[in-house]
């Protein structure tokens, strides 16, 4: 029996095929996919594209539109002043706030407290162009200031002023400003309340203030509050902080643009605000205990201490006090008239009287309700002119 000679090349071919199969299986399951697998993967559905304007929600589209429309006209206002330290050495101080263009001539509206005490004012618009600004005029009582820049070859796009009397609680509003120096920052919120009276300083208050939950932080002061049509409805002014320090509390306030419009008209025409005045020099708020001690028939009102000679109040016949008395730790002139109403609106303190006069013009008449002792009198007064 003869044995057949084995062919070594056949076994080498079988070994090569086995090795090739093992390599293919390892690549298929453990390594990088071969080219034909890449091709099949490329045909699988791709992940959705990142969000773009075409898929924004309607509310987001409004936010984007208003920001693009208004931001170029919102200004970062940089002020520089000189203060003195304990040793009376001059110390340069820099402040910041916001403002916005209201016409093509370069008038910028802002808060009075933003530029108070400034020796120089610089306006940086949304396109980062810088301009030197001068003060046209200011109204301390309403905390409003009007600045002027020379725009040169720059074509301004002033913001449109709306009608703050048409605002509704719950209406969405947007604010653009420069909180903590971060230029052109947008925040949104709603009108939380209307008709607030907010005292921001001893002689400054916001009448009919717009309350909002939009964050109004330091540096937002003077910036525009806008409705969803891009119209200015208020000037962002203050944030309420129970601790007295800046912080987010969810309660911010804005000056109604209707108030600002009236102030701006006077500043452009006269350089100051024309406001009616009575000529009462000093007055003391009457409380129940003082009213009882003086034997008065009313529990609240404004006890007139002194009337300026020749003033509208003096011409109308109002009388001041004629003797002094100690009220707590204060010396008060008593015996004068008690003012209880102005044009039918109650007067309880000096803020009520200031609010009543805030909308009055020189030469207008007003009806005063007073008590002279136990007698109730109605007096008509023609208001004089107060400048601020």
Helices and strands as residue ranges (DSSP letters): H 8-29, H 35-42, G 53-55, H 58-70, G 71-73, E 74-84, E 90-101, E 107-110, H 112-115, E 120-124, E 130-139, E 144-148, G 164-166, E 172-177, G 179-181, E 185-201, E 204-212, E 224-226, E 232-239, E 252-256, H 257-270, E 274-277, E 280-286, H 288-293, E 301-307, H 312-316, E 323-327, E 330-334, E 338-342, E 345-346, H 350-358, E 365-372, E 375-382, E 384-387
